[in-house]
Amino acid sequence: MPEAAVPQTFLLRWQGLVPSSEAMQLRLQWLSGLLLMMLLATLPMLTRTGLGLIILAAGALWIIWGCVTPPSRIGSISSWLLVFLAIAFLATGFSPVPVAAAKGLIKLISYLGVYALMRQLLATRFEWWDRMVAALLAGELIASVIAIRQLYGPTNELAHWADPNSVAAGTVRIYGPLGNPNLLAGYLVPILPLAVAALLRWRGWGAKLYAMVALGLGITATLFSYSRGGWLGMLASIAVILLLLLLRSTSKWPLFWRRLLPLLVIVLVTAMLAVAATQIEPIRTRITSLLAGRSDSSNNFRINVWLASIEMIRAHPWLGIGPGNAAFNSIYPLFQQPKFNALSAYSVPLEILVETGLPGLIASLGLVITSLRRGLAYLSSNNQLALPALASLAAIAGLVVHGITDTIFFRPEVQLVGWLCLATLAQRQPEKGQVDLTA
């Protein structure tokens, strides 16, 4: 029986306007794949100008591809993104600084163009996931090696990241080509579970060794960044991917062992972390600074910024001040406490509330919940999307945990990895009982 025609909604009527051939579709597929691979491989090294040009090219290429491709249904993840985009438009229109907010809106649209191109490419041929992840791991390897080499260089260039008024004063922190240890950790956190999935998914010892080295160097660089939020994000992402893999591999075990084994693993890992936190001096120092409250200068700074951000939310609760750091920088001085300048709210949930109000936060929570449901649907599946989907879910978990106390996610080096994870989860769900032994 022929498939039912896809409803021609207003948002999809521009698609398929130009007739195409199989050769044209193939050329667009390869052009898109190579462009995205170049983007992911050079994320840590590109200048803002170079990054912006590639992002704009990706959005333009998606529009061209859409013009020659028949429309398809909008999935649940894309629907939530469209809802958030609509809220961002409203927030920009009602912003007290609409010109500054418009700059943030343009950035959001450009990032969504990259997401749309990734989603279209993966929907056309999912093998591109392996190629894009291979390119992403290449950039991660370069960034990690550069960062780790800084441990053997002059420490005077690294010392300015250690606050002399902090409990952790004197700690040497690496930052690689990204110029900021927190940004380095934020960039690496979502890549680590993708490397785990690649290690299990790829065939051949060479490919597995490549993924294993990328994973090992990424973990090492994250540890030596001494980013407390990065450490928590890494623990979350690695713990989630290992737990999901454990649940998936024991899905046919007796019920008793299916419930007991994860608990035993959690207890064992918790004990190991407790030993590390109390016996390894650098880790103990950073954890002490995390628990020091206002006694630690970094904590004190964040708390004051959070309090000022809450006042901004109270003043603009429904649609916020508009998206982007330009809008934040225009309004924050009216609420900031003396001597506590800030470029963001230093918390992703607070930043979303500040920029788009309660509707924006609700849409973001809907996106996270939908992603969680899509990812968990692959726990008992042998579909080729299973490992990438579970790894993407773990990466999002790491980004969420890191984002509680930092806004590194809004930097393109981090955010574009998040869009790759969402584009992976946005792919068609496996049908019940479907088996794909090529995964």
Secondary structure as GFF3:
##gff-version 3
##sequence-region A 1 439
A	DSSP	three_ten_helix	10	12	.	.	.	ID=ss1
A	DSSP	alpha_helix	22	41	.	.	.	ID=ss2
A	DSSP	alpha_helix	48	67	.	.	.	ID=ss3
A	DSSP	alpha_helix	76	93	.	.	.	ID=ss4
A	DSSP	alpha_helix	98	124	.	.	.	ID=ss5
A	DSSP	alpha_helix	128	149	.	.	.	ID=ss6
A	DSSP	three_ten_helix	150	152	.	.	.	ID=ss7
A	DSSP	three_ten_helix	155	157	.	.	.	ID=ss8
A	DSSP	three_ten_helix	159	161	.	.	.	ID=ss9
A	DSSP	three_ten_helix	176	178	.	.	.	ID=ss10
A	DSSP	alpha_helix	181	188	.	.	.	ID=ss11
A	DSSP	alpha_helix	191	201	.	.	.	ID=ss12
A	DSSP	alpha_helix	205	225	.	.	.	ID=ss13
A	DSSP	alpha_helix	228	249	.	.	.	ID=ss14
A	DSSP	alpha_helix	255	279	.	.	.	ID=ss15
A	DSSP	alpha_helix	281	290	.	.	.	ID=ss16
A	DSSP	three_ten_helix	293	295	.	.	.	ID=ss17
A	DSSP	alpha_helix	297	315	.	.	.	ID=ss18
A	DSSP	alpha_helix	325	331	.	.	.	ID=ss19
A	DSSP	three_ten_helix	332	334	.	.	.	ID=ss20
A	DSSP	alpha_helix	348	376	.	.	.	ID=ss21
A	DSSP	alpha_helix	386	403	.	.	.	ID=ss22
A	DSSP	three_ten_helix	408	410	.	.	.	ID=ss23
A	DSSP	alpha_helix	412	425	.	.	.	ID=ss24
###
